[in-house]
Every structure is written in C-alpha cells, then in structure tokens.
C-alpha cells in the first residue's frame, strides 16, 4: 500500500451518502461529460454530472490563476443527473477571452440551496457544511470538472501555499476559491499521434517501473530544458530498449499535487514525488511537461508515447482510482472541515463512500476516503478515463494502485442495514460480483490475448487496508497481479535463513510461476508479476545492503516517515565484519536472477540495473531530490552490474522456455536434489534442506537449449551433481553469481559459455548464489 503523505490540507477524512443508482452506460462516455468544441469550433458544450445539485453555473476565465471570471453561464438539467449548457465561441470572445478557455463550476444543493442574494464570499443560503444525506455543496468553492482534459495548476503552487482557501467548515466556508482554484482547460484534438502500439504477448515483457521526472532529471545526455519532462523521457526510449526493457511503467502521471515541490528547494516539506493523490483522472501532469501552454502537456505526452512505441516499448500507467487528492475530513472529530475543489463539491454522495450517518468517509487506503467504486456513475468515470488514456493518449496497460478497493461490493449505506454482502463494514472484496469495478473494466475493455495482439495489459496491486482486502491470487481471469509473496519469499530465502523457517517448496512455486496462487482461477504463469523491489520499499541494492530502514536522514535521502518494518533485508554481515561489498553485489545478482529466470512477468525498478541506492530509505514518497532521480554517472562496479542486468534480460528474451504461456508439466521441469537425485516429497517437506536445482526441457517449449538452474541458499558451498543434458550435448555455464565471478563478464555473451560437462559432473557452488547452465 501507499504511505504517501501529502499536504495536510489534502490529507483529510470526510463523509458521503447513498446517491440514486444510475445504470452503468453501455458506451464509453455515453453521457458526453466534459467540455468540448463542436466540429466547427463555433461553440463549446459544458456537461457535468451531479445527482443532488439544485443549481449549476460554469465560470469562464481568461487564465488559470489570479484573475476574476470573465463570463458565467447557468446550466440546465438534461436528464440522468447531467447538467449542460452550450455557449457560442463568439459570446466567450466578446467577454474578453480570446485564447485558451479556462473554466470551473459552482454548485448549490440541499445543504446550501441557491439564494439570489448570494455573491462570492457570501453565506447567503447556507444551511450546513454537510447535511444528514452527506451533501457538501458550497458555492464559494470553484470546482474542477472531473472530465477536464488539462488543468491550469495545482491547488498549492508557487503563488499559493494556503490550503485553507479550498476548505469547508466554520472558519473557511466563506473563503472564495475562484481566483486560486485549479481550472479545466477546453481542448481541441492535438493532432499529435502516438505511434503503432506493440502487440507483444505479456509473457514476453520485461517491465521497468520509474518516475517520469526522475528518469531524466539529472541525465547529462538530455538537454537541460527537457530534463524531467515527457519530452526528455521520450529521448530515453532507445536507451531502455538497449537494456532490454519492453514496457515502461510510469508512476502516476495524472495530475497530482506537485507544483509546490520546487517552492522550497532541498526540503521534504509536504512534497509529493510518487504522485498517489490524483487531482484529475484525465489530465497529464503539467509539472512533467516542457511545454506547459494549454494543450502542450497533452501533445507532449502523446509524443513521448510515440517515441516509446517507435522503439517497440509499451507504455503503462500507474493509476489511483481508490481515493482522490481531496482526501477526507481534516480531523476525525469534526465532519464539517474538508477540502473541496472537485468531486466532493459536485456530488459527494456519488463519488465517495460514506460511513454510517453520512458524516465521515470509509477508508481502505490510509489517506482519508474511499472512492465509491461500486457506484455506477463513479465507475463510469474510471472507465471513461481508462478509455481516454488508451485511445487518445496511446497507453498500452495500467497498474491499479490498491486495486482491491475496485473489487468492493458495498455501496454507500448498504452496510448500515447489515447487508449480507458487506460483512466487513463498508468494504467487501467480491470478485464474483459482476458489478464490482474490476469486472466492469473487464466487460468494457479487451484484455490482450495470451499469444499477443490488440488489447490492454491489466495489473492489480492486490491489497488495501482492512477487511478482506488482501487478495493476492483472488482477482478474476483477465487480471495480472503484483506478486508480493514472490518478493517476500525470495528476500527471505536470501536474507532470513536462520532467522525464520524457510520453505523450499514456496521458492520452487515462485520459480515456476506461482501456480498455487493463479492456476485455480484459470490464469497463467505470466499473470504473476514477479519483483524483488519496487518504488514502495527499498531498492534492489538496499535489500542486500541494509539491516532495516533508515528514513530519518538529511536531504536528499530523507527525512521520510512511514514505511514498512517488514523489509526482509540484510547487509550480508558487512556491518559486523563478516561480509563485504562483494557479498552484497553477489546477493543483488542472485536476486535479479530470481526475477528474470522465473516464469511470470518480471518487473524491475528504475535504477536496479546499476545498483541504485537510497541509503536504506524505504518510503521515499516525498523526495523530489537528486537521490531519488536516476543517476547516469556510474562506478566500475555499477557498470559491471549493468552488463549483468542487460545480458540477463537478453537471455530471458532469447529463451522462450523461461516464458511459458501455460503451466509447466512434470516432463518440462524436473526438480533435483544437490546429489543429482530427483527431489521427492520428503526432500521438499524437510525445512533443513535448502539447496535445490531444476532443469527446463527446452525442446518441449520451443527452445533450442535446455537449462539447469541451481540455487544454494546456505552460507557455505554445496556440491551439485549434474543430471544428464539432452542427448549429444553438454552443460555450459552462462552465469554463476558467486563472488569469484564478480566483474564485467559475470554473465557471458552467447558463444562464450564455459564447458562444464555432462551427467555426473560435480559443481561446487558457493553459498547464497545461483548457477545457470545451458545445453549445447
């Protein structure tokens, strides 16, 4: 889960209520929500949803910040909760808006009905900040269109650091936010293409997770003005392709509160680097755009996608549909004060999930308020957003943050009467319910076929907080999942032997695709996303160089709060004089070998390829700093590790036997004891045995070579007796991750494999290492 701490004003906890259920639409954005020009660009139609509003007005501005509105237009209800108005462009121009059109809404409803004497900053008509039904209308708060395709600026930025402007409650309700609030920008089509989407089967992908800013912010090969931007990221496409990456997964790039990151240089104060507090589900984050003019971020993002597509690389987005940047109520004992800049002020009861009494929010995310994913209209926004990023912006797949919230079968109010489908209060994960968001997504989109082709790749982070939200293996067919068990068991195997009971059977499951998690639901090995580390935790190097987290450091490595205490990390004995830097590099090589040689879809964190370190900070969500940006000035050891990573990835791509479309059979993979005898149940079930080997039968899997892979988990050497290779061949060494093999050629290039021998050959393998042989 995310421990993202954002500005206190946006980290609140508040309330919602049950809205009338509107059926899910059958077509993408069938309600035509948002602001759009007509074909001739002679008029703009504004359409917004609110099931509870009694009056809705659109305010138009000549710029996004610091100016009063130039024109206002009252919207009319047009059915199914939609409000609309069509405005001639000539009228807008006559009002003095001759460039980009910026806009926002003011809304009235049951808790604050319209009063003709109301003016900006007035309390006229006010009844309550939140009523018994959970409505939170406040006409003093200008509201961002949830369907806006670009945003003018973040609520907090270089010009405004006062979050109170956007708050409700006794002290703040009459503060008018109009000049400060983020506005939507009316866009016409950019004309920029996104290239031809790769059709590669997911099983053949190698995913590289990275922050778009951090990818190039301190890359000397990128012109200074493009560092940290979408444009700069596109310039790295060929570099990532040469590493072997086939899919780049960006941390959230939908608008989030990060305009303030550079306000106080070299400070961690309230910074948001990871981006898990979404402000707009359609708009690309302007902070990452070189061209910040209206329409610039959209076109620049599309051009970046095209650059990656031209290099044969898919582009994935990390998306956050479980909570929003509005957070919840500011305190747990005051329901009145909450941030209002979009969804909350338009239709609180539709977009958020309320607790009993409709004054506070149900929270499975740790940041204040569940997005109401069982509401059909709230689901519509998710689906419409995904369709926009897929069709207009060229995205190939999505990773869903805290995706278990999207499996919630509880609608506002249902749990108040102890509804049987909500045994966990206001939350119940139910993959069998066809109406939960994860199934709605499957019904609206085509998932890429197992053999490749058109469609989306869908990845779930299969957990949240509380209830039955830990659902690794519990998602329906069509979904892949981040395999946290793979991460934990592989780390435990390397770093916890002697401290906890280690089961070699679990590691064997991990190596072969985690059938214990995914096979029963009709899924395949490649639905397991295998990783040793990701952004949320330690880097690959730090997993093997740290005895625990160290987050209270000075900038640029900290301070950061939060973070898990369950790291399964170890410095390989270096701090007590029993280990060396050689041992740490060996352990990192072994960890990456686990990741790339196992059946499943491997995911690596940006910087793993050169042993990037955050000096043991395991929750660097707030560090928009040189330590958190990738570094391209490497030591000899880092360059050597890059060689290892690049060649390891190339080996995986060259050997289809490592990328099975279906589960291995007993004739395709055979498990061996170090003695060379086939492993029996007595060997598997004895936790005092911690060395294992297996062969992968290449000829039965479309591979020219068979493989022998051995893992020695002990600290001392183990002698492995090799089984017979295929008839007419011998075993040749591709890599041994041991210290003796540390250097630029730890992993050899094709044709340079060392002859080891045939059946019965003995191989002494050092402790805590992986050996890879091929037959030839």
N, C-alpha and C positions, 0 to 999 in steps of 0.2 A: 504494500500500500504506500501511498504518498504521505510523507510527513511535511509537506510543503507549508511553510509558514509565510503568509503574505501579509501585506499591510493590515494592521489591526482593524481598520475600518472595513476591510473586505473579508475579514475572517469572522463573521458573526454567526449567530444561531437563531433562527426565527420560525414562523408558523404558516400553515396552509390549510385549506379545507377542500371538501369534495366539490368538484365542478360538474355540471351536467356532462354526461358522456357523449361525445360526438364520435360517430364511427370513423375508423381509420379510412383514409382515402385509398382508392384503388390505383391512382396515378400519382406520379411524383409532383408535388406541389399543385395538386388539383384546385386548391383554394387561391392559387396565384398570389401568395403573400409576398410582401416586399414592395420596393419602389422600382418602377420600370418605365422606360420611354415606350411610346408606340413606335411602329415601324418607320414612320416619317419623322420622328423626333420632334413632333409638334405639341406633344402633351406628355405629362407624367402621371401615372396612376399609382396612388399610395393605398396599399391594402394591409391591414394588420388584424390580428385575432385578439379578441377579448370576450369571454363568455359572460362577464359580470359588469363590464363598463356600462355607464349610462350616458356618457358623452366622451367624444374623442376628437382632438384637434391636432393637426400637423402644423409644426412651426418650421419655417424655412429660413436659412441663414446663408450669407454670402461667404462665410468662412467658418471653420470648425471651432474656433475658440475665441473668447473675449469680446464678442460682438452681440448686440441685440438682434432679435429676429427681424427679418425684412418683410415677411408676409405670413399670414395664418389662414388655414382653411379647415372648416368643420367637416368631419367625416360622417357618413351615414351608415347605419346598419344595413347590410345587404343579405343577411341570412347566414345561418350556421355559425354565428359568433363573429363573422367577418365585418369589419368596418372599412369603408372605401371612399375615396374622392379622386376625381380626375381633374388635373389642373393644366390649363394651356401654358405652354412654354412662354408665350407672349406675355401672359399675366405675370409670370415669375420674373421675366426680364424687366417688365415695367416697374416691378418692385425694387429693382436695382441689383438683381442677381444675374450677372452676365457670364459668369464662369461656372465652376462646379457648383452643384446644388447640394447643400448640407441640410439635414433635416432631423427632427425628433418629434416625439408625441407627448402631449399632456392628456391625462385621462382622469375622469371622475367616475365614482361608483358608489355603492351602498354606504361605505364608511365615510365618504366625503362627496355628497351629492353636489351637483352644479348649483352655484348661486350667481346670479347676474352681476352682483357687486364684486365678485372675485377679481383680483388683479395679482400679478406676480408678487409673491411675498406675503400674500394675504391669507388669513384663516377663515375667510368667508365660506360658509357651507360645511366647515369641519365638524365631524361628529366623533370620530375616533381614529387613532393610528392603525388599529387593527380591530375589526368587528368580530362578532361571535362566529361568523362564517369564514373568517380568515382573510377577508379582503383588506388590502393595504394601499388603496388608491391615495395619491397625493399630487394634486395638480402643480405644486411648486417644484416638482422633480421632473425635469425633461427626460424622456425615456427613449433609449436606443431601440430601434427596430430590430427584433431578433433575427430578421432575414436580411439585414443590411450587408451588402457585399464588400464594403470597406468602411472603416471607422476613422474619424478625424484625429483622435488622440485618446490616450488612456485617461481615466478619471483623475489619477495623480500623475503629474508630469513636471517638467522643469518650471512651468509657470504657476502651478497649483499643487501645494502639498497638504491642503486642508481637506481631509476626507469627510469632515462634518457636513460639508456642503451637500452631500448626497444622502444624508441620514434622515430618518423619520424620528419620532419621539418628541417629547415636550420641548427640549432645547433646540431642536433642529428642524421641525416640520415646516416652519415658515421661511426657511432659507431657500431662496430661489436658486436652482442649479443651472438655469438656462445658459448662461454665458460660459460656464465651466464644463458642462456635461459633454461626454462623447456623442458625436452626431453620426448618423449614417450618411453615406455619400451615394448619390444616384449615379449609377454607372451604365454606360452602353458597352456592347461587346468590345473586347480589347483588340481583336484581330490577330493576337499572338497565338501561335499553335503550341501544342505540347508534344509533338512528335508521335512516332508509332510505338504503342505500348508493347513491351516484351510479353510473349505468350509462354514463357518458360514454366514448366511444372514446378510447383512449390518445393517438391522434394529435392530439386536441383539448385535451390537457392542457398546463398550464404548472406546473412543479414548483418548489416553494420549500423548500430544504433549511435546517433550523435546529435548534438545540439547544432542547429544550422549556424548560429553565430560562432560557437566555439570551434566549428570545423575550420574556419579560415581567419579568425580574428587576429591571430599572430602568425600568419603564414607569409613569409617574405616573398614567396613566389606569386602572390596575389597583389595587384596594385592596391596601394593603401586605401583608396576611396571605396574599394569593393570588399575589403576585409570585413568579415562578419555579416555579409549580406547574402541574399538569394543569388545575386549575380556571381558573387565570389564562390558560393557553393557549387554552382554550375561549372565553374572553371576547374573544380577538383574531380569531375566525373572520370576523366581518363586516368587520374592517379588511383582512384578507388577501384576502377576496373583492372588496373595492373596489379593491385593487391589480390584481386580475385573476388571482390565483392560483387554480388549480383543484385542486391536490394539494399537501398539505404533507407533506414527508418529514422525519421526526424522526431525528436522530442517536440511537444506541441508547438505548432506554428499558427494555430488560430489565435486571434487577438487575446492577449493576456496582459496583466498589469506589469509592464517592464519599462515604460517610458521613464520612470523615475530611477532606473538602475544607475544611470550616469550622473544623477544630480549631485550626489556626494561621492566623488571618486574615492576609490580604495576604502570603501565602507560596506559592511554587510547589512547595514540598517534596512530591514524590510525589503531586501532585494528579492526578485523572483527570476531565477535563471532557468529552472527546468520548464516552467510555464504551465503548471497544472491548475490554473484558476481562470478558466475561459470567460471572456467578456462578450464574444460574438462567434457563433459557430460557422459563419460563412466567410468572415474577413481574414485574409492573410495578415499576419502581424506586421505592422508598418515599421516596427523597430528593426526588422531584419531587411528592410528594403533600402537599396541605394537611392532609388527614385521614389520619393515619398509624396510626390504630387498625386492628385486624385487620379486613380486608375493605374498609377505606377506600380504599387505593390502587387496588384493582380497580374499585370503583364510580366513583371519581373519574375514572379513565382512561376508562371507558365513557361517562361523562357528557361528557367532552371530545370524544370521537369523535362523539357525538350532536350536539354543538354545531357541529362542522365539517360533518357530514352535513347538518344543517339549513341551512347556508349553501351547500350544493352542492359542498363541497370533499372530495375523497378524503383519506384518511389513510394514509400509507405509513410503514413502519418500516425502519430500517437494522438488519440482523440479522447476527450474527457466529457462524456455525456452522463456522468453520475452526480456531478454537482456543478455549480457555476461560480463565477467570480464575485457574485453578490454575497456569498457566504450565508450565514444565518443571523439570528439576533445577536446583538453585541454582547449581551450577558445572559446568563441562564436564569436570572430572576427578574428580568424586565422584557416583556414581549413587545414593547412598543418601538424600541430603537433598533433599526436595521438599515442596511444600505439599500438604496433604491436608485437604480439607473436603467433598468430594462424590464426583465421578465416579472419581477416582483410587483412593479407598479402597473403593469399591463393586465396581469391575470395570475395573481399569486396562487390561487387555488388550482389552477390548471398545471402550472409549471413546476410546482414544488409539492413534496409530500408532507402533510401536516400530522402532528401528534394529536392525541385526544384533546378536545377543546379548541383546536384550530389556532392556538396562540403561538405555538413553537413548531419546530421542524424535526422530522425524523432524520437521523444521521447515521449512515453506514460508512461515511467517508472520512470522518475526523476533521472536517473543515466546515461543518455547520448545517448543511441542509441537503437532503437527497433531492436530486432532480426526479420528477414524478414520472418515471419511465413506464409505468403501466397505463398512464393517461394516453388515450389515442391521439389527442392533439399534440401533447408533448412528444410522443413517438413520431408524429408527422414531422416535427422539426428535426429530429435526429435523422430520419430517412431522407428528408429533403436536403439536409446539409451534406450527408454522405453522397447523395446523387450529384450535388453541385461540385463537390471536390473530385468526384470520379469523372464526370462528363465534361465539365468546363475546365477544371484545373489539371486533369490528366493523372490523378492518383491511381495507383495500382492495388493498394491494400491498406488496411487500417489495423492498428493495435489499440484495443479499447482498454483504457485505464479503469481499474476496479470494476471489471466487466460484470461481476456478479450482481451489481446493482441493476444491470439491464435485464437480469433474469427475475426481478422482483415481481411477484404476482399480487401484491397488495396495493390497492388504490386508496386514495385519501378516504378516511372514515370507515373503511371496511373492517378494520381491526377493532374499531370501537365497540362493535356488537359481537366480538369474539368470533368473527367469520372463520370457518374451518380451514380456509386456505391461508390463513395468517397466524400460525401458531407461535411465531416469534415476534409478536407485537405488530409493528407496521412493516415488517420485512419477511419475505419468504421466497427463497430461490426455488423456482419450479420450472425446470427445462421441459416438462411435459405439457405445460400450458401453452397453447398456440398463440395466445395473446400477449405473452411477455415480449419485451423488445428484442431479445436475442433471436426469437423465432420470427418476429416481424421483419427483421433485417434479412433473414434467410429467404423469406417469402417475396421480398421486394427486389432482391439482387441475385445475380447469377454468381455462384462461387466457382472459382477456377477449377476445371476438371483435374483429376489426379494426373492425367497424362499431359496436362498443359492446354493452353488455348485461352480464349477470352474469359474474363470474369475477375472477381475480386479475391484476394487473399485476406482472410479474416483471422485475427489473432486476439485472444482474450487474455487479460490478466485475471485469472480465475479466482479472485478472492476480494474481500472487502473487510468490513469490521462488524463483528457481532452476528448473532443469529446463525443460520446455516449458510453463511456466505463463503466459507472456504469450500470451493467446488472444483478443485483440480481433478480433471477427468470427468466432470459432471456436465459439460456442455454438449449440446446436440451435434449430430453429424453435420459437417459443413464448417464447423469452427475448429481452429487450432488453438492451442493454449501454451502460455509460458509455463514451462515445467519446473516449478520450484523444488520439487523433490530431486530432480536431476542435479540442480545446483547444490542442494544441501548434502545429498549423499556423496557426490563427487568430492566436495570440500571435506566432508567427514572422513572419507576414505584416505585422503592425503594428510589431513591435519589433526584428526581426533583419535587415531588408533592408540589405544592405551588409556584414553580418557572416557570413551564411551563404547558401547557394543556396536560393532560394525558388521553388517551382513553382506557377504559377497554376492548373495542372490540378488540384492537390490541393485548392486552395481552392474551385474550381468543384465538385469532388466533394462537399466539405463543405456548400456552399450547397444542393446538390440531394439530400441525404440519404445520402451515403456509399455509393453503390451498389457501389463497389469492395470494400467490407467486408461488406455484408449481402445483396446481391441473390443471390449464388450459392447461399446456404443457404436460399433461399425466403422470406427475410424482407423486410420493407417499410421505407420511409424512417423511419417512426415507431419502429422498433426501435433507431435511433441516438439515444442520449440526448446532446444537444448542450449543452456547457457551456464557459464560459471560465474559471470558477473554482468551487471547492467548498471545504468546510471544510479539506480536506487540501492546503494550499498558501496562496497569497496571496489576498487579497480582490480584487474587481474593480478597485477604486481602486488598490490597491497594485501590481497587474500593470502599471499605467501610471504609477506614481509612484515605483517603486523600481528601483535598478540591480542588486539582489540581495537575498538575505535578510539580516535583522538580528535574530537571535534572542536575543542575549546582552544584553538590555535589563533595566532595573529593572522590578519590578512596577508597574503591572498589565499591561505589554506584553511581559513576559518575566521571567526567562530561560526559554527552551525549548531543548532540544537536538534533534539530528536535523534532518530536513527535507531536501528535495532541493536540489541545486545547479543543477538544470536548470529554471530558472524562466521563461526567455524573457520577462523583464520589462525595463522601461526607463522611466526618469523623464522621457522625452521631451526630454532635453537640459537640464532645468531646473538640474541641479547644476553644469553648465558654462556657464550663461548663455545658451544658445541656445534654451531652451524656457521656457514659462510655465505657470501653473496653468490657463490657458485650453486649452493644448495637452493637458494631462492629462485635462481634462474631455471634450475632443473625442475623445480616444482611447478613453475609457471609454464614451462614447456609441456610438462605432463598434463596439466590442467587443460591447456589448449588442445592437446592431442585427444583427450577425452571428448572434447566438444566437437572436433572435426572428424573423428573416426567413428562416432556413434551414429546409428540410424536415427533419423529425425531431421529437423531443420535447424542448423546451427545459427546462433546469434552471438555476435561479439560486440563489445562496447568500443566506441571510437577511442583509439589510443592504446588498446590492448596490443596492437601489432608492434609497438615499440616499448612496451612495459611502462606506460604512463602511470605516475603515482600521484595520489592526493595526500600523501603522508598520513594515511590511516583515517582521514575524514570519511565517514560512511554515510553522510547525509548532506552533500554539498549543494542542496537545492537553491541556496541563496547566494552563491558565489559566482557572480558575473565577473570573473577575475582571470588573470594570466595563468593561475594554477589550474583553473577549470577549462581553459581553452586548450585545444591541442597544440602541441609543440613540434616543430619540424627541424629543430637543431638537436641531433641525436649523438649520444656517445657511441663508441665502438660496440659495446655490449647491446645497446638498443638497436643499432643497425643489424647486428647479428641476429637478434630476436626477430626483427622484421623479415630477414631472409627465411628464418624458420617458419614464421606465420605464412608468408607468401607461398612457400613451397608446400607446406601442409595443405593449404587451401587448394592449390593446384592439384595435389594428389587426390584429394577428395573429388574434385571435379572430373578427374581423369578415370575414376574407378566407380562405375555405376553400382557395383556390389555394395558400396557403402551408402547408397541412396535408394534403398528398396521402396517400391511402390506399395508392396504388401508385406505381411509379416514373414520373417524368415521361417523356413521349415527346418526340421531336425537334420536334414541332409545338407542344407545350405550353410548352417552354422553348427559347429561341433565344439563343445567345451572340454578343456583338458586341465588336469592337474599338472603341477610342475614336473612330475615324474614322467609325463607323457601319456599316462593312462587317462581314459575318458572319465570326466568328472561324474560321480554318482551322487545320489541324494544324500548319502552320509557325508560326502565331502561338502556339498552345498550347505547343509544344515549345521555344520560344525563351525562355530564362530572363531575357533582357534586357527582356522585356515584362512590365510589372507594373501594368496597369490593365485592368479587364475590366467588361463590363456584360452584362445579360441581361434578356429580357422573359419574363414569365409570362402566358400566354394565359388570361385569366380565364374567358371564355365556355366553354372546353372543360373547366373544372374547377369549374363551378358557382358562379362568382364574377361579380358584376356589373361588376367592374373588371379590366382588365389592369394589369400593373405593369412598371415599368422600374426596375431596381436597378443602380447603378454603384458600383464601388469603385476608388478611386485609391490605390494603395499607395505611390506616390512621395512625396517630401517637398515637391515643387513642384506647382503647379497643372497640370491636364491638361484639354484641351478635348474634351468629348464631343459628338459629333453624334448627335442623337436619331433613332432609326428611326421608321417610321410607326406611330402608335397605331391602334387599331381604327377602321374607317370611321365617320366622323361624330363623332369625339372628338378631344380634345387632351390633351397631358400636363399634369398639375397636380402641383405639389410638395407632398409630405406632410412630408418632413423632409430636411434637409441637415445632417450632423453637424459642419460646419465651425465655426471659431471665430466667424465673423461672426454666426452664428445662435445663439450662446450666450445662454440666458435662459429665462424661464418657458414660452415657446411654441416651443421648438426643434422639437417635434413638434406639429403643429397638430391641432385637433379637427376632426371631419368637418364639411365645409361651408366650412371656412376655408382650403382648399388654394389655393396661388397658381398662376395660369395661367403655364405656361412656353412652350407652343407645340406645333407638330406636327412632321412629318417634316422633317429637315434643320436643325432648330433647334440652335444651338450652346449648350452649357452649360459654363462654366469652373468646374471643381470643384477645390477646394483639396486639398493633399496629405493623404494618410492619412485619408480620410473616406469616408462612404457617402452616396449620394443615393438617395432613394426618390420615385418619381413614380407617379401612378395616371392611368388614362384616364377621362375623363368629358366 
